[in-house]
Amino acid sequence: MSISINTQQGILYIVATPIGNLEDITLRALRILKEVSLIAAEDTRRTRKLLNAYEISTPLISLHEHNEKEKSSVIIAKIKSGMSVAYVTDAGTPCISDPGYHLVKLAQTENISVIPVPGVSAIITALSASGFPADSFVFCGFLPAKENKRRIYLEELKEEIRTIVFYESPARYPAAIQDMYDVLGDREIVIARELTKIFEEIRYGKISSFLNGNAQGKTKGEFTIIIQGKEKEPAVFAPEEIAEKLLQLWKNKKISVRDAVHEIVQQTGLSRKKVYDLAVKLRSQNI
């Protein structure tokens, strides 16, 4: 069912802002911030620094986790009266471990057009330099603050085979690393701190190398932590089973040896050479 948007009312823009380096903002974001009637900001003081850097004089209103429900109603009323509003958080993409969910949901309920203006995100920034598979990953936001709840949460992730991404505060970082080691084992990990800023650090290693202050650097600035998923146990297939799978593919799909080998490798995780050698042998027997 399509939603009819009232063209007489304004638009809510969800605008991504830099996570550190002020140059990491899109031309579109700057244009929107200049054109809207009002900017709703998580911290007006921090947002004002960004606006001053680009000589943007749009009025500001605060909207943060402690006043979101109350201020959302005020902002929605302004949009319905014809004002367009841009919502920004302290850094990065709004609503990702930041306030904004209630505002967006209320706008949808009121049939107000919500337009995202994409940009930088600490999750994607860290993943791009991690060296871990990122075609599929799990983002868990901030871990629970209390140790027992944090360990229970990590226990639920022990069998996760996808790359796992967390945010963590400087105060809880050492305890969180210890819990990760105790619960998940000594996996490969990437610690990203102060991304895009002057003192940016991206460190790689085993979780054990970051315990007890070892190689962890300073504990200032927000951390993005990326952990290797659980490694798949190699599947065990008898040669007869692989041969049967190959024969079925050739019979049902009539595909080439190369394509059949690729499909079997994708299905089983077996060595390509092992499957290929068997496929060539079967073909040579004119089967």
N, C-alpha and C positions, 0 to 999 in steps of 0.2 A: 504494500500500500504506500503510495507516494504521500509526502508531507507537503502541504501547501504553505509556502513561506510568505508572510506579509511583507510586501515590498516597501511599505511605509515605515517599517521599523528598521533599526540598525542591525549590525552584524557583530558577532563575538569572534574575535581573532585570537587564536592560541599561538603565541609567538615565542620561538626558541631564541635564547640569547647566549652570549659567550659563557664558557665555563671558567675562563681565566683571561686569555688573550682577547682584548677588545676588538681585534681585527677579525675574529671569527664570528662575524655576523653577516647575514646575506643582505644584498641590495634590496630585496623585497621586504625583509623585516624592517629595515630602516625606513622604507617608504610607508609601510603600514603604520609604524610608530609615529610618523609625522602627520599622517592623514586622519587618524582616528580622533574622535572628540575627547577620549579619556583613556588613560592607561591604568589598569588595575595591577598592582605590584605586590609581591610577597613582602618585600622590604623597600619602601620608597626611597630610603637613603642610598641603598646600593644601586637601585635602578636609576636614580638621579645622576650618579657618576657616569653611567653608560650614556644617558641622554645628553649630558653636558659635553661628553667627548664628541658627540655628533651634532651638537647644536640643535637639539630637539627640545621644544618648549611645551609639548603637550602636557596638560594637567595630569596629576597622579592621584590615585586613591589606593589605600592599602587593602589587601585581601590576603590573609594568612590563615594558618591552621586554627588559630584561636577565635577568629571572627568570620570565618568563611560562610557559615550559614546565614548570619545576619547581613553581611555585606553583599552576598550573592543576590539577595532579594532586591537590594538597592540598585545594584548594577543591572539586573534584568529589567527593572522598571525604567532605567535610563535608556536601555537599548530599545525597549518597546515604544519609548517616546520619540525614537528616531536617531539616537546617538549610536555610533559604532564605537566599540570598546576593544582594546587589546589587553590580553592578560599575559603577564610575564612573571616568572619566578626569579629567585636570586641568580640562578645560573642554569643553563641547559634547557632541555625541553620540559615545559610544564606538565604536571600530572604524572610524571615518572618519579615516584618516591617524593613527590611534592604536592602541596595543596592544589585544588582546582577541579577535582572530581565533582564536587557538589555543584559548582558553578556551571560546568558543562552539562551535567544531568538536568539541572533546572532549565537551562537554555533549550535543551532538546524538548523538555516537557512543554515549554511555551512556544514551540515551533519557531524558534530563533535559529537562523543559520549560524553554524559553528564552523569556522574555517581555520585549519591548522596551517601555520607558516613554519615549515621545518627548518632545522638547523642542527647545531652541534648537540651531542649527547655523550656523557662520560662513558656510558656502557659501550657504545659503538666505537668511540675513540680508543678505549683501552683494548677492546677485542681486535681491532685492526692491527695492533702492534703486538698481540699476544703470542702469535704463532700456534694457537690452538684452533681446532675446527670451529667455524662460526656459522656454518650453513644451518645449524640448529643448535640452540643453546637455551639455558634456563636462567632467567634473571630473578633473583630472590630478594632484591631490595636490601634493606638493613636487617641484619640478624637480630633476634630478640636480645634485649639488654641483659636479662638475668641468665646466669650460667646454666641452670637446670633446663630452662626453656630453650636456650640456644643449643644445648647438646641434643635435646629431643628433636629439634628441628633438623639438625645435621644428620641425625640417625635416619630420618626420613629420606635423606638424599644419598645415602650410601650406595644404593644400587643404580643411581642415575648415570647413564652412559654419555649424556650430552655434556658439553662444557657448561660449567656453573659460574655465575657472576653474582657477586655481592657488592654492596656498599658498606663501609664501616667508618666509624668516627675515630679520631686519634685516641680518645680516652679508652675505648673498648678494643682497639686493634690488637694489643699484645695477648689479651685473654682469648679473643676470637681465634687468633692463629693457633694458640695452644689447643683449643677445643677442636679445631679442624684436624690437627695432627692426631689427637687422641681418638677421634671418632672416624675420620675418613682415611687415616693412614698417611704415609709419607708420599703424597702425590706431587706431581709437577704443579707449580703455581706461579702466577704473575701478580706482582704488587705494583699498582700504578698510583702515584701520589702527585698532587698539585699539577694535574694534567693541563697542558698549554701555558702554564705559568713559568716564571723565571727559574724556579727551583724544581721543575718537573723531574720526577724519577720514575723509571719503569724498570723493575728488577725481576729477574727470572731465577728459578731454582726449585729445589725440593722444599716442601713445607718446613722440614727440619732445619734448613739453613736460615730460617727467619725466626726461630725460637730464641727466647732469652736475650733478645736484642741483637742477635747475630745477623749481620748484613741487612738489617731492616732500615737503616738510615734514620732520619728524624721522624718523630711521630707527630708532626704538625701537618695540617691540611687533610682534606677528606681522602679516603682510600677507596679505590676500586680494586677488588680482589677477584681474580679469575683462577678457577681450579679445574684441573683435568678431570673429565668424567671417568667413571669406572671403566677399566679396559674390558672389552668383550673377551670372553673365554673362547678360544678357537674351537669351531665346531669340528666334530669328528665324523667323517663319512668314509665308509668303505668304498674302494674303487668301483665295486658293483653298483653302489647307490649313485655315484657320480655318472657312471655310464648310462644308467637308466634315465637320469634326468636329461642327459644330452640327447639320448634317443627320442625321448618324449618331445623335446624342443624341435628336433629335426622333423619329427612326424607331424606335429601339430602346427608349427609355425613355418616350416620349410626355410629356416634361416641359415646363414653362412656359419662356418666353423668359428670364425672370429666373434660374431654376434652371440652365438651360443655360449662360447667360453665367457664372454663378458657378462651375460645374464646369470650364469651359474656362479661366477665369482661374486656378483652383487647379492645373490640370494644366500650364499653360504659363508662368505668371507674367506674362502679357501685360497691358497696360492694360485695365481694365474698360471704359472708355469706348470704346476701339477695338473690342473684342469686341461690346459692346452695340450700337454703331452698325451693325455688320455684321449682327447678328442681326435688328435691326429692319428693315433693308433686305431681308433674305431673306424675312421674314414678310410684308412689304408686297407682295412679288412672288408671294405665295400659294404659296410653295414649302414 
